[in-house]
Amino acid sequence: MKYSKLAVKILEYEGKEIFYDPVYHGRTLKILGIDDDPTRVIDYIGDQFLEKEYGLIFFDTRGKYPKEKFDTVIEIGDNKPTGLDPIKMAKKGLLKDFYSAATIIQTIYGLDRSLTDKLYADILGGKIKSVADAAKSKEHYGEVIREVYTPLDEVFFKGKPPEFSKSILVDFSNAHNITLVGIAFLILAAAVKDRRSTLIGIDDAAVLFYTTPGSAAIPLLTQPMRGRVTVLGSRYAVENILKILGPTLVLYNDPDVQSIIYEANAVPQGDMRKHVLKGEGAFVWRTTQTLEVEFGKLPFEG
């Protein structure tokens, strides 16, 4: 079988190399496993894409990825200014336009369509220059925002917007407020959603998708796009991860969880299912006509 130049080896079996090829298998790979297994595989794949001169954008909830691989490190923490104000970012050209900024605020604070349109008009008219301005506004959208806007939000949006270089690590490991994590994830996803020649790594995906803003980032980062590859790592075999289209690398050695993943991928019972041991994996992928499952060992030690 021929592979594209984006193919990377993910498993080995009796001298045979098993590749994940985004062009052939699908541009979103889900990696499901316990402990540091998903992290190690994402880091390994990232190294392969660095050699292909791809940029890396990693969202890290556990502080496990080496910072020296990245040109920019964005650290998200409680009571820490981030500069991730979507209105200010749109003004600097870090978001597509001011309507994108307004819809991000809509998602975060639950505005309806008419309030979002009014907010957008006020942003364009120069009345609203920041999220803080929107929260203080006497307009009805200001009232709605203030229902959930907290001092943590106010601190979060302060500061100068970060630089967005070719390779970016977003470190959530010091953030304990899951709401702020979801907000940051959505805003950053919107900022990088059109990047090409880029590998996007998301770990732990289930944690980052837990909130409404976080869930809204899913289609931004998993929509198929030439020149972009997305790798989701998760220690939780939850439905919103399993439903995302694309191949799956199973690293769990728990038979019950393996069974759930096999069922979600419509793998029939019998020879196509094999118990995966520690250090092994099952690669599940589809063609237009068939379902394939390949087994092997991870191609690195440790």
Backbone as CSV, one residue per row, in Angstrom:
resi,resn,N_x,N_y,N_z,CA_x,CA_y,CA_z,C_x,C_y,C_z
1,MET,0.836,-1.202,0.000,0.000,0.000,0.000,0.873,1.254,0.000
2,LYS,0.519,2.224,-0.826,1.255,3.468,-0.893,0.688,4.471,0.117
3,TYR,1.576,5.245,0.705,1.163,6.256,1.663,1.596,7.630,1.174
4,SER,0.951,8.665,1.709,1.330,10.029,1.376,2.551,10.431,2.196
5,LYS,3.082,11.617,1.929,4.267,12.095,2.651,3.943,12.463,4.100
6,LEU,2.650,12.479,4.469,2.250,12.806,5.835,2.137,11.575,6.729
7,ALA,2.303,10.396,6.172,2.144,9.168,6.945,3.212,9.062,8.038
8,VAL,2.794,8.596,9.220,3.725,8.367,10.329,3.490,6.978,10.905
9,LYS,4.582,6.312,11.272,4.479,4.983,11.865,3.918,5.092,13.275
10,ILE,2.897,4.295,13.590,2.317,4.327,14.936,2.403,2.982,15.654
11,LEU,2.543,1.869,14.907,2.640,0.550,15.513,3.596,-0.322,14.705
12,GLU,4.116,-1.364,15.364,4.957,-2.356,14.703,4.420,-3.748,15.044
13,TYR,4.445,-4.641,14.051,3.962,-6.003,14.313,4.749,-6.990,13.463
14,GLU,5.583,-7.793,14.121,6.354,-8.857,13.466,7.077,-8.344,12.221
15,GLY,7.785,-7.223,12.395,8.547,-6.656,11.295,7.744,-5.768,10.370
16,LYS,6.434,-5.751,10.550,5.568,-4.925,9.719,5.360,-3.574,10.395
17,GLU,5.406,-2.518,9.611,5.159,-1.177,10.122,3.724,-0.757,9.806
18,ILE,3.033,-0.240,10.803,1.649,0.199,10.642,1.627,1.720,10.721
19,PHE,1.105,2.351,9.668,1.145,3.803,9.551,-0.233,4.421,9.744
20,TYR,-0.218,5.638,10.295,-1.393,6.508,10.234,-1.119,7.543,9.156
21,ASP,-1.978,7.568,8.148,-1.840,8.507,7.048,-3.068,9.416,7.028
22,PRO,-2.921,10.696,7.376,-4.082,11.595,7.406,-4.814,11.679,6.073
23,VAL,-4.076,11.553,4.965,-4.695,11.666,3.648,-5.583,10.452,3.373
24,TYR,-5.129,9.287,3.795,-5.846,8.043,3.498,-6.841,7.663,4.591
25,HIS,-6.473,7.868,5.854,-7.302,7.399,6.973,-8.256,8.456,7.524
26,GLY,-7.998,9.714,7.248,-8.807,10.786,7.824,-7.934,11.709,8.663
27,ARG,-8.266,12.989,8.674,-7.365,13.998,9.238,-7.523,14.228,10.738
28,THR,-8.370,13.454,11.382,-8.462,13.513,12.842,-8.240,12.112,13.406
29,LEU,-7.194,11.958,14.210,-6.878,10.682,14.853,-7.216,10.779,16.334
30,LYS,-7.988,9.820,16.833,-8.324,9.746,18.252,-7.437,8.699,18.914
31,ILE,-6.775,9.093,20.001,-5.910,8.173,20.757,-6.499,8.016,22.152
32,LEU,-6.901,6.809,22.503,-7.576,6.559,23.771,-6.752,5.594,24.611
33,GLY,-6.369,6.035,25.832,-5.568,5.177,26.686,-5.419,5.764,28.074
34,ILE,-4.749,5.035,28.952,-4.601,5.470,30.334,-3.192,6.031,30.567
35,ASP,-2.993,6.575,31.785,-1.685,7.100,32.198,-1.159,8.105,31.177
36,ASP,0.112,8.013,30.839,0.716,8.956,29.893,0.727,8.433,28.463
37,ASP,0.056,7.315,28.210,0.125,6.718,26.876,-0.321,7.665,25.755
38,PRO,-1.499,8.313,25.856,-1.883,9.247,24.784,-0.877,10.380,24.608
39,THR,-0.377,10.921,25.722,0.593,12.014,25.671,1.857,11.586,24.939
40,ARG,2.358,10.402,25.265,3.596,9.928,24.654,3.433,9.739,23.145
41,VAL,2.277,9.233,22.736,2.063,9.012,21.304,1.906,10.343,20.572
42,ILE,1.176,11.287,21.158,1.028,12.598,20.518,2.384,13.282,20.390
43,ASP,3.189,13.206,21.447,4.518,13.808,21.411,5.381,13.153,20.329
44,TYR,5.295,11.837,20.229,6.027,11.085,19.204,5.576,11.498,17.796
45,ILE,4.270,11.585,17.585,3.753,12.004,16.277,4.179,13.445,15.981
46,GLY,4.147,14.289,17.015,4.579,15.666,16.837,6.006,15.766,16.330
47,ASP,6.893,14.934,16.870,8.284,14.925,16.411,8.371,14.566,14.930
48,GLN,7.524,13.619,14.495,7.538,13.230,13.084,7.087,14.387,12.188
49,PHE,6.118,15.154,12.668,5.619,16.274,11.856,6.567,17.473,11.898
50,LEU,7.335,17.607,12.967,8.375,18.636,12.972,9.386,18.363,11.863
51,GLU,9.707,17.093,11.655,10.628,16.724,10.588,10.038,17.017,9.217
52,LYS,8.710,17.056,9.129,8.032,17.403,7.877,7.848,18.914,7.744
53,GLU,8.461,19.661,8.667,8.412,21.123,8.698,6.998,21.643,8.932
54,TYR,6.224,20.881,9.682,4.894,21.319,10.116,5.023,22.118,11.414
55,GLY,4.118,23.064,11.611,4.011,23.712,12.901,3.244,22.828,13.864
56,LEU,3.460,23.028,15.157,2.738,22.282,16.192,1.890,23.254,17.005
57,ILE,0.641,22.896,17.251,-0.190,23.642,18.191,-0.777,22.614,19.148
58,PHE,-0.257,22.584,20.376,-0.660,21.582,21.361,-1.418,22.244,22.503
59,PHE,-2.543,21.647,22.840,-3.328,22.051,24.004,-3.095,20.991,25.079
60,ASP,-2.451,21.383,26.176,-1.955,20.439,27.178,-2.610,20.718,28.531
61,THR,-3.404,19.777,29.022,-4.079,19.981,30.311,-3.240,19.512,31.497
62,ARG,-2.128,18.800,31.248,-1.410,18.154,32.338,0.036,18.622,32.496
63,GLY,0.493,19.531,31.642,1.861,20.031,31.734,2.907,18.993,31.393
64,LYS,2.611,18.108,30.437,3.494,16.982,30.133,4.368,17.184,28.891
65,TYR,4.093,18.217,28.105,4.833,18.364,26.848,6.034,19.282,27.029
66,PRO,7.191,18.931,26.460,8.395,19.750,26.622,8.245,21.118,25.949
67,LYS,8.436,22.172,26.724,8.208,23.528,26.226,9.236,23.950,25.182
68,GLU,10.408,23.347,25.198,11.459,23.798,24.289,11.147,23.516,22.821
69,LYS,10.157,22.688,22.531,9.797,22.388,21.142,8.969,23.498,20.500
70,PHE,8.523,24.469,21.296,7.541,25.437,20.819,8.116,26.852,20.817
71,ASP,7.713,27.631,19.821,8.152,29.020,19.721,7.418,29.901,20.725
72,THR,6.156,29.575,20.988,5.332,30.347,21.910,4.715,29.416,22.937
73,VAL,4.763,29.789,24.204,4.086,29.042,25.266,3.074,29.976,25.919
74,ILE,1.812,29.589,25.881,0.734,30.360,26.495,0.274,29.600,27.730
75,GLU,0.455,30.193,28.892,0.087,29.531,30.137,-1.225,30.108,30.663
76,ILE,-2.171,29.225,30.877,-3.484,29.619,31.378,-3.577,29.222,32.849
77,GLY,-3.901,30.199,33.700,-4.031,29.920,35.126,-5.129,30.751,35.753
78,ASP,-5.597,30.328,36.916,-6.620,31.092,37.626,-6.026,32.426,38.086
79,ASN,-6.845,33.482,37.994,-6.408,34.822,38.409,-5.142,35.277,37.692
80,LYS,-5.022,34.886,36.423,-3.866,35.270,35.624,-4.330,35.912,34.316
81,PRO,-3.921,37.164,34.035,-4.301,37.791,32.762,-3.742,37.004,31.582
82,THR,-4.567,36.838,30.559,-4.146,36.092,29.368,-4.080,36.952,28.112
83,GLY,-4.807,38.064,28.102,-4.894,38.874,26.891,-5.806,38.276,25.838
84,LEU,-6.558,37.234,26.202,-7.405,36.543,25.221,-8.796,37.189,25.153
85,ASP,-8.810,38.486,24.974,-10.067,39.215,24.775,-10.393,39.157,23.287
86,PRO,-11.476,38.477,22.890,-11.732,38.294,21.454,-11.921,39.598,20.687
87,ILE,-12.441,40.632,21.329,-12.621,41.911,20.632,-11.265,42.538,20.324
88,LYS,-10.387,42.562,21.315,-9.043,43.104,21.105,-8.252,42.240,20.120
89,MET,-8.461,40.932,20.178,-7.761,40.040,19.255,-8.224,40.270,17.819
90,ALA,-9.522,40.500,17.626,-10.038,40.775,16.280,-9.465,42.080,15.745
91,LYS,-9.330,43.067,16.614,-8.760,44.357,16.205,-7.320,44.190,15.746
92,LYS,-6.580,43.268,16.368,-5.188,43.010,15.990,-5.056,42.046,14.819
93,GLY,-6.185,41.509,14.350,-6.150,40.558,13.247,-5.880,39.129,13.673
94,LEU,-5.949,38.849,14.980,-5.716,37.486,15.474,-6.965,36.614,15.354
95,LEU,-8.122,37.232,15.199,-9.359,36.538,14.847,-9.823,37.058,13.490
96,LYS,-10.653,36.288,12.833,-11.047,36.592,11.457,-11.675,37.971,11.328
97,ASP,-12.625,38.292,12.217,-13.313,39.580,12.143,-14.041,39.832,13.456
98,PHE,-14.694,40.986,13.552,-15.397,41.333,14.782,-16.637,40.472,15.002
99,TYR,-17.223,39.949,13.911,-18.384,39.083,14.117,-17.966,37.766,14.779
100,SER,-16.770,37.288,14.445,-16.249,36.100,15.124,-16.109,36.365,16.616
101,ALA,-15.610,37.572,16.955,-15.477,37.937,18.367,-16.837,37.966,19.051
102,ALA,-17.833,38.536,18.374,-19.180,38.621,18.957,-19.783,37.237,19.171
103,THR,-19.580,36.313,18.226,-20.151,34.978,18.372,-19.433,34.175,19.460
104,ILE,-18.143,34.447,19.664,-17.442,33.805,20.787,-18.054,34.257,22.109
105,ILE,-18.293,35.553,22.235,-18.923,36.085,23.456,-20.336,35.522,23.604
106,GLN,-21.043,35.378,22.494,-22.371,34.763,22.509,-22.316,33.356,23.096
107,THR,-21.351,32.564,22.657,-21.226,31.186,23.126,-20.858,31.131,24.605
108,ILE,-19.951,31.997,25.021,-19.478,31.983,26.406,-20.586,32.386,27.378
109,TYR,-21.357,33.412,27.008,-22.304,34.005,27.958,-23.777,33.769,27.621
110,GLY,-24.025,32.946,26.609,-25.392,32.525,26.330,-26.291,33.610,25.753
111,LEU,-25.754,34.487,24.919,-26.568,35.516,24.276,-27.419,34.904,23.167
112,ASP,-28.606,35.465,22.951,-29.391,35.007,21.816,-28.962,35.780,20.560
113,ARG,-29.594,35.459,19.445,-29.151,36.032,18.158,-29.310,37.551,18.133
114,SER,-30.439,38.048,18.601,-30.676,39.491,18.538,-29.686,40.257,19.411
115,LEU,-29.357,39.733,20.598,-28.389,40.393,21.469,-26.984,40.340,20.867
116,THR,-26.680,39.234,20.211,-25.377,39.113,19.551,-25.252,40.130,18.426
117,ASP,-26.324,40.296,17.656,-26.301,41.273,16.566,-26.138,42.689,17.108
118,LYS,-26.799,42.993,18.231,-26.661,44.317,18.839,-25.237,44.530,19.351
119,LEU,-24.684,43.511,19.992,-23.303,43.594,20.460,-22.361,43.826,19.294
120,TYR,-22.559,43.094,18.209,-21.720,43.239,17.016,-21.792,44.663,16.471
121,ALA,-22.998,45.211,16.416,-23.169,46.584,15.929,-22.431,47.576,16.827
122,ASP,-22.492,47.354,18.135,-21.822,48.261,19.068,-20.299,48.126,18.994
123,ILE,-19.824,46.924,18.697,-18.380,46.745,18.499,-17.933,47.496,17.247
124,LEU,-18.693,47.327,16.166,-18.355,48.017,14.924,-18.415,49.533,15.091
125,GLY,-19.384,49.993,15.890,-19.541,51.428,16.097,-18.554,52.028,17.073
126,GLY,-17.713,51.190,17.685,-16.698,51.681,18.588,-17.171,51.892,20.017
127,LYS,-18.429,51.554,20.313,-18.943,51.711,21.673,-18.373,50.650,22.609
128,ILE,-18.112,49.453,22.075,-17.605,48.333,22.867,-16.231,47.949,22.321
129,LYS,-15.198,48.093,23.156,-13.834,47.821,22.720,-13.200,46.636,23.437
130,SER,-13.951,46.014,24.356,-13.423,44.876,25.096,-14.580,44.096,25.696
131,VAL,-14.288,42.899,26.199,-15.312,42.118,26.888,-15.746,42.845,28.158
132,ALA,-14.813,43.492,28.825,-15.156,44.254,30.032,-16.160,45.352,29.716
133,ASP,-15.991,46.033,28.565,-16.960,47.050,28.139,-18.335,46.421,27.943
134,ALA,-18.371,45.254,27.316,-19.645,44.579,27.065,-20.329,44.212,28.370
135,ALA,-19.540,43.753,29.353,-20.111,43.367,30.637,-20.646,44.575,31.413
136,LYS,-20.083,45.743,31.188,-20.518,46.953,31.888,-21.653,47.675,31.171
137,SER,-21.923,47.269,29.947,-22.912,47.980,29.133,-24.295,47.964,29.759
138,LYS,-25.038,49.053,29.543,-26.424,49.135,30.012,-27.386,48.476,29.033
139,GLU,-26.862,48.055,27.876,-27.686,47.305,26.931,-28.061,45.948,27.534
140,HIS,-29.102,45.338,26.974,-29.589,44.075,27.539,-28.524,42.985,27.477
141,TYR,-27.671,43.012,26.429,-26.620,41.984,26.377,-25.675,42.114,27.564
142,GLY,-25.478,43.354,28.068,-24.644,43.544,29.252,-25.256,42.892,30.478
143,GLU,-26.576,42.984,30.612,-27.265,42.352,31.734,-27.092,40.837,31.692
144,VAL,-27.233,40.274,30.500,-27.106,38.819,30.355,-25.679,38.373,30.664
145,ILE,-24.701,39.099,30.167,-23.305,38.755,30.429,-23.016,38.797,31.918
146,ARG,-23.517,39.838,32.604,-23.229,40.004,34.033,-23.815,38.890,34.894
147,GLU,-24.783,38.153,34.380,-25.363,37.050,35.151,-24.333,35.957,35.439
148,VAL,-23.339,35.815,34.571,-22.320,34.762,34.761,-20.896,35.310,34.768
149,TYR,-20.729,36.579,34.482,-19.408,37.216,34.461,-18.892,37.354,35.891
150,THR,-17.669,36.902,36.134,-17.107,36.886,37.483,-15.801,37.679,37.521
151,PRO,-15.284,37.960,38.720,-13.961,38.593,38.807,-12.862,37.782,38.110
152,LEU,-13.007,36.446,38.094,-12.030,35.616,37.377,-12.055,35.920,35.880
153,ASP,-13.252,36.124,35.339,-13.385,36.478,33.929,-12.684,37.813,33.659
154,GLU,-12.924,38.772,34.541,-12.351,40.098,34.342,-10.830,40.046,34.288
155,VAL,-10.229,39.300,35.212,-8.774,39.157,35.205,-8.315,38.399,33.963
156,PHE,-9.034,37.355,33.605,-8.685,36.506,32.466,-8.517,37.318,31.184
157,PHE,-9.444,38.249,30.906,-9.428,38.982,29.643,-8.425,40.138,29.620
158,LYS,-7.852,40.483,30.762,-6.892,41.585,30.812,-5.565,41.188,30.174
159,GLY,-4.777,42.226,29.833,-3.448,41.976,29.305,-3.370,42.127,27.804
160,LYS,-2.160,42.001,27.314,-1.886,42.131,25.884,-2.076,40.782,25.197
161,PRO,-2.772,40.748,24.041,-2.936,39.470,23.327,-1.585,38.829,23.035
162,PRO,-1.479,37.520,23.182,-0.195,36.839,22.951,0.175,36.813,21.477
163,GLU,1.443,36.575,21.218,1.898,36.373,19.842,1.567,34.941,19.418
164,PHE,1.214,34.773,18.156,0.877,33.453,17.639,1.915,33.059,16.595
165,SER,2.897,32.294,17.030,3.975,31.875,16.144,3.602,30.571,15.434
166,LYS,4.575,29.977,14.759,4.306,28.742,14.003,3.999,27.576,14.924
167,SER,4.713,27.475,16.044,4.502,26.380,16.989,4.105,26.951,18.348
168,ILE,2.967,26.496,18.859,2.388,27.065,20.078,2.025,25.945,21.040
169,LEU,2.432,26.102,22.296,1.991,25.216,23.367,1.071,26.008,24.286
170,VAL,-0.133,25.495,24.482,-1.066,26.093,25.436,-1.089,25.192,26.661
171,ASP,-0.597,25.707,27.778,-0.443,24.932,29.003,-1.568,25.277,29.981
172,PHE,-2.498,24.322,30.156,-3.621,24.500,31.076,-3.353,23.879,32.449
173,SER,-2.160,23.381,32.690,-1.928,22.553,33.874,-2.071,23.315,35.189
174,ASN,-1.958,24.651,35.157,-2.109,25.428,36.380,-3.485,26.078,36.498
175,ALA,-4.401,25.705,35.618,-5.764,26.241,35.658,-6.684,25.216,36.311
176,HIS,-7.392,25.631,37.334,-8.285,24.721,38.048,-9.756,25.040,37.808
177,ASN,-10.026,26.190,37.218,-11.394,26.579,36.906,-11.729,26.083,35.509
178,ILE,-12.565,25.043,35.425,-12.848,24.403,34.146,-13.566,25.345,33.191
179,THR,-14.307,26.315,33.737,-15.007,27.279,32.884,-14.001,28.137,32.121
180,LEU,-12.976,28.637,32.830,-11.958,29.447,32.174,-11.165,28.629,31.158
181,VAL,-10.930,27.374,31.474,-10.231,26.495,30.528,-11.022,26.381,29.229
182,GLY,-12.334,26.173,29.349,-13.178,26.064,28.157,-13.202,27.355,27.360
183,ILE,-13.258,28.491,28.050,-13.258,29.789,27.368,-11.955,29.980,26.587
184,ALA,-10.834,29.708,27.254,-9.535,29.865,26.597,-9.413,28.936,25.396
185,PHE,-9.876,27.715,25.560,-9.789,26.730,24.479,-10.574,27.197,23.250
186,LEU,-11.783,27.726,23.461,-12.597,28.197,22.340,-11.923,29.371,21.634
187,ILE,-11.462,30.342,22.399,-10.860,31.534,21.789,-9.602,31.165,21.001
188,LEU,-8.765,30.325,21.579,-7.535,29.932,20.899,-7.823,29.058,19.682
189,ALA,-8.831,28.197,19.798,-9.218,27.369,18.649,-9.676,28.253,17.490
190,ALA,-10.456,29.290,17.802,-10.912,30.211,16.762,-9.739,30.949,16.126
191,ALA,-8.714,31.229,16.917,-7.557,31.971,16.407,-6.699,31.133,15.465
192,VAL,-6.676,29.802,15.654,-5.776,28.960,14.847,-6.520,28.052,13.882
193,LYS,-7.840,28.204,13.778,-8.645,27.225,13.034,-8.336,27.163,11.538
194,ASP,-7.735,28.199,10.991,-7.424,28.204,9.562,-5.954,27.915,9.274
195,ARG,-5.207,27.527,10.297,-3.785,27.214,10.093,-3.618,25.974,9.211
196,ARG,-2.670,26.049,8.297,-2.311,24.897,7.488,-0.855,24.529,7.748
197,SER,-0.439,23.393,7.219,0.896,22.859,7.521,1.103,22.816,9.022
198,THR,0.087,22.307,9.716,0.059,22.331,11.177,-0.497,21.027,11.725
199,LEU,0.139,20.528,12.793,-0.406,19.417,13.566,-0.995,19.994,14.848
200,ILE,-2.267,19.722,15.088,-2.929,20.169,16.306,-3.070,18.979,17.243
201,GLY,-2.509,19.096,18.444,-2.617,18.049,19.452,-3.482,18.526,20.605
202,ILE,-4.439,17.705,21.001,-5.371,18.077,22.072,-5.357,16.976,23.125
203,ASP,-4.930,17.320,24.351,-4.722,16.318,25.399,-4.932,16.985,26.769
204,ASP,-5.941,16.656,27.509,-6.917,15.617,27.338,-8.172,16.186,26.682
205,ALA,-8.581,15.569,25.576,-9.692,16.083,24.791,-10.997,16.100,25.577
206,ALA,-11.260,15.057,26.353,-12.519,14.989,27.099,-12.628,16.129,28.104
207,VAL,-11.521,16.484,28.741,-11.520,17.581,29.709,-11.783,18.907,29.007
208,LEU,-11.121,19.127,27.867,-11.264,20.390,27.164,-12.635,20.539,26.512
209,PHE,-13.291,19.428,26.218,-14.620,19.491,25.605,-15.742,19.491,26.635
210,TYR,-15.399,19.551,27.918,-16.398,19.359,28.976,-17.404,20.504,29.043
211,THR,-16.974,21.745,28.820,-17.860,22.897,28.928,-18.484,23.238,27.573
212,THR,-19.502,24.096,27.591,-20.136,24.529,26.343,-19.150,25.248,25.428
213,PRO,-18.363,26.228,25.924,-17.362,26.837,25.035,-16.350,25.825,24.510
214,GLY,-15.911,24.903,25.380,-14.961,23.897,24.939,-15.534,23.016,23.840
215,SER,-16.791,22.614,24.009,-17.435,21.782,22.990,-17.567,22.522,21.667
216,ALA,-17.743,23.838,21.730,-17.871,24.624,20.505,-16.569,24.669,19.710
217,ALA,-15.455,24.343,20.373,-14.161,24.324,19.680,-13.972,23.073,18.839
218,ILE,-14.750,22.022,19.117,-14.567,20.741,18.421,-14.595,20.889,16.904
219,PRO,-15.672,21.428,16.316,-15.695,21.498,14.851,-14.654,22.446,14.270
220,LEU,-14.197,23.423,15.046,-13.181,24.336,14.543,-11.859,23.630,14.294
221,LEU,-11.553,22.624,15.125,-10.246,21.967,15.057,-10.284,20.592,14.403
222,THR,-11.479,20.055,14.166,-11.573,18.722,13.553,-12.178,18.754,12.154
223,GLN,-12.581,19.919,11.697,-13.073,20.004,10.322,-11.940,19.650,9.365
224,PRO,-12.155,18.697,8.449,-11.071,18.298,7.541,-10.556,19.481,6.731
225,MET,-9.243,19.585,6.638,-8.613,20.690,5.931,-7.272,20.221,5.395
226,ARG,-7.005,20.498,4.134,-5.716,20.128,3.560,-4.590,20.817,4.331
227,GLY,-3.540,20.068,4.611,-2.400,20.637,5.293,-2.559,20.731,6.798
228,ARG,-3.657,20.170,7.336,-3.834,20.185,8.785,-4.167,18.781,9.275
229,VAL,-3.588,18.423,10.417,-3.856,17.129,11.049,-4.177,17.402,12.512
230,THR,-5.226,16.760,13.025,-5.607,16.920,14.423,-5.526,15.573,15.130
231,VAL,-4.854,15.561,16.281,-4.722,14.346,17.079,-5.334,14.609,18.447
232,LEU,-6.353,13.827,18.795,-7.031,13.965,20.081,-6.571,12.851,21.005
233,GLY,-6.061,13.211,22.172,-5.713,12.210,23.173,-6.683,12.285,24.331
234,SER,-7.149,11.132,24.818,-8.082,11.149,25.947,-7.910,9.907,26.809
235,ARG,-8.063,10.113,28.106,-8.074,9.005,29.064,-9.500,8.606,29.416
236,TYR,-10.457,9.256,28.778,-11.872,8.989,29.031,-12.532,8.608,27.710
237,ALA,-13.096,7.407,27.662,-13.766,6.952,26.443,-15.214,7.437,26.461
238,VAL,-15.387,8.751,26.298,-16.715,9.362,26.395,-17.330,9.514,25.014
239,GLU,-18.648,9.646,25.002,-19.394,9.606,23.750,-18.994,10.715,22.790
240,ASN,-18.781,11.942,23.311,-18.493,13.040,22.385,-17.138,12.889,21.706
241,ILE,-16.234,12.108,22.306,-14.965,11.808,21.645,-15.149,10.671,20.645
242,LEU,-15.836,9.625,21.073,-16.008,8.451,20.223,-16.782,8.768,18.944
243,LYS,-17.641,9.783,18.986,-18.467,10.119,17.824,-17.729,10.939,16.768
244,ILE,-16.586,11.496,17.123,-15.845,12.303,16.153,-15.336,11.412,15.030
245,LEU,-15.548,11.850,13.805,-15.145,11.049,12.657,-13.626,10.955,12.568
246,GLY,-13.158,9.777,12.175,-11.720,9.572,12.012,-11.278,8.269,12.644
247,PRO,-10.076,7.834,12.340,-9.556,6.568,12.881,-9.287,6.672,14.372
248,THR,-9.167,5.510,15.015,-8.954,5.442,16.457,-7.766,4.533,16.763
249,LEU,-6.893,4.995,17.653,-5.808,4.165,18.160,-6.152,3.805,19.601
250,VAL,-6.415,2.513,19.841,-6.832,2.027,21.158,-5.601,1.592,21.929
251,LEU,-5.361,2.234,23.080,-4.217,1.873,23.925,-4.659,1.330,25.285
252,TYR,-5.952,1.348,25.549,-6.452,0.817,26.820,-6.136,-0.661,26.951
253,ASN,-5.741,-1.106,28.154,-5.628,-2.542,28.384,-6.750,-3.056,29.281
254,ASP,-7.731,-2.205,29.567,-8.927,-2.616,30.298,-9.926,-3.207,29.304
255,PRO,-10.322,-4.468,29.464,-11.184,-5.114,28.464,-12.561,-4.462,28.330
256,ASP,-13.116,-3.955,29.441,-14.429,-3.321,29.360,-14.378,-2.042,28.524
257,VAL,-13.352,-1.234,28.748,-13.232,0.009,27.976,-12.912,-0.310,26.517
258,GLN,-12.053,-1.294,26.297,-11.788,-1.720,24.919,-13.080,-2.112,24.219
259,SER,-13.933,-2.837,24.919,-15.203,-3.272,24.333,-16.070,-2.082,23.942
260,ILE,-16.114,-1.056,24.809,-16.889,0.151,24.507,-16.372,0.827,23.242
261,ILE,-15.053,0.906,23.114,-14.462,1.556,21.944,-14.716,0.740,20.683
262,TYR,-14.556,-0.575,20.789,-14.848,-1.427,19.638,-16.313,-1.284,19.205
263,GLU,-17.224,-1.276,20.184,-18.648,-1.115,19.861,-18.904,0.216,19.167
264,ALA,-18.293,1.291,19.683,-18.494,2.622,19.105,-17.996,2.697,17.669
265,ASN,-16.985,1.888,17.354,-16.434,1.862,16.002,-17.049,0.771,15.135
266,ALA,-18.092,0.106,15.665,-18.811,-0.946,14.926,-17.913,-2.113,14.538
267,VAL,-16.916,-2.413,15.388,-16.054,-3.580,15.148,-16.812,-4.827,15.592
268,PRO,-17.068,-5.776,14.691,-17.841,-6.961,15.070,-17.086,-7.856,16.051
269,GLN,-17.823,-8.578,16.854,-17.196,-9.515,17.778,-16.554,-10.660,17.001
270,GLY,-15.461,-11.191,17.571,-14.752,-12.271,16.892,-13.300,-11.915,16.679
271,ASP,-12.746,-12.377,15.567,-11.314,-12.229,15.310,-10.873,-10.780,15.132
272,MET,-11.794,-9.900,14.774,-11.402,-8.503,14.560,-11.149,-7.770,15.882
273,ARG,-11.561,-8.387,16.982,-11.293,-7.795,18.296,-10.184,-8.592,18.978
274,LYS,-9.224,-7.877,19.507,-8.124,-8.522,20.199,-7.828,-7.734,21.464
275,HIS,-7.539,-8.449,22.557,-7.220,-7.776,23.805,-5.871,-7.066,23.678
276,VAL,-5.877,-5.759,23.921,-4.676,-4.935,23.800,-3.978,-4.880,25.157
277,LEU,-2.712,-5.280,25.197,-1.931,-5.265,26.422,-1.144,-3.955,26.534
278,LYS,-0.533,-3.732,27.691,0.269,-2.538,27.903,1.404,-2.486,26.882
279,GLY,1.588,-1.327,26.266,2.618,-1.179,25.254,2.173,-1.576,23.867
280,GLU,0.900,-2.009,23.751,0.343,-2.404,22.460,-0.780,-1.441,22.072
281,GLY,-1.233,-1.573,20.823,-2.336,-0.751,20.360,-3.127,-1.441,19.276
282,ALA,-4.369,-0.994,19.108,-5.218,-1.443,18.005,-5.598,-0.212,17.198
283,PHE,-5.300,-0.233,15.912,-5.590,0.889,15.021,-6.837,0.549,14.217
284,VAL,-7.894,1.304,14.453,-9.194,1.052,13.811,-9.468,2.154,12.797
285,TRP,-9.673,1.752,11.555,-9.927,2.752,10.507,-10.840,2.184,9.432
286,ARG,-11.401,3.073,8.640,-12.365,2.682,7.613,-11.896,3.091,6.226
287,THR,-12.301,2.301,5.241,-12.294,2.742,3.850,-13.760,2.981,3.481
288,THR,-14.011,3.334,2.247,-15.405,3.526,1.831,-16.187,2.212,1.828
289,GLN,-15.471,1.085,1.844,-16.149,-0.212,1.731,-15.935,-1.132,2.925
290,THR,-14.864,-0.931,3.674,-14.536,-1.900,4.718,-14.145,-1.218,6.028
291,LEU,-14.104,-2.030,7.069,-13.576,-1.626,8.369,-12.316,-2.445,8.620
292,GLU,-11.241,-1.774,9.032,-9.975,-2.450,9.251,-9.526,-2.270,10.703
293,VAL,-8.923,-3.318,11.272,-8.330,-3.245,12.609,-6.941,-3.872,12.527
294,GLU,-5.912,-3.093,12.889,-4.538,-3.583,12.850,-3.949,-3.504,14.258
295,PHE,-3.211,-4.553,14.645,-2.652,-4.648,15.993,-1.125,-4.589,15.936
296,GLY,-0.535,-4.056,16.998,0.918,-4.027,17.061,1.404,-3.393,18.352
297,LYS,2.717,-3.264,18.464,3.348,-2.631,19.624,3.699,-1.181,19.288
298,LEU,3.729,-0.341,20.315,4.131,1.032,20.105,5.599,1.093,19.669
299,PRO,5.936,2.008,18.755,7.286,1.997,18.165,8.337,2.750,18.969
300,PHE,8.151,2.852,20.270,9.152,3.467,21.113,9.147,2.806,22.468
301,GLU,10.245,2.953,23.191,10.381,2.289,24.474,9.820,3.172,25.591
302,GLY,9.602,2.543,26.762,9.215,3.323,27.936,7.751,3.164,28.285
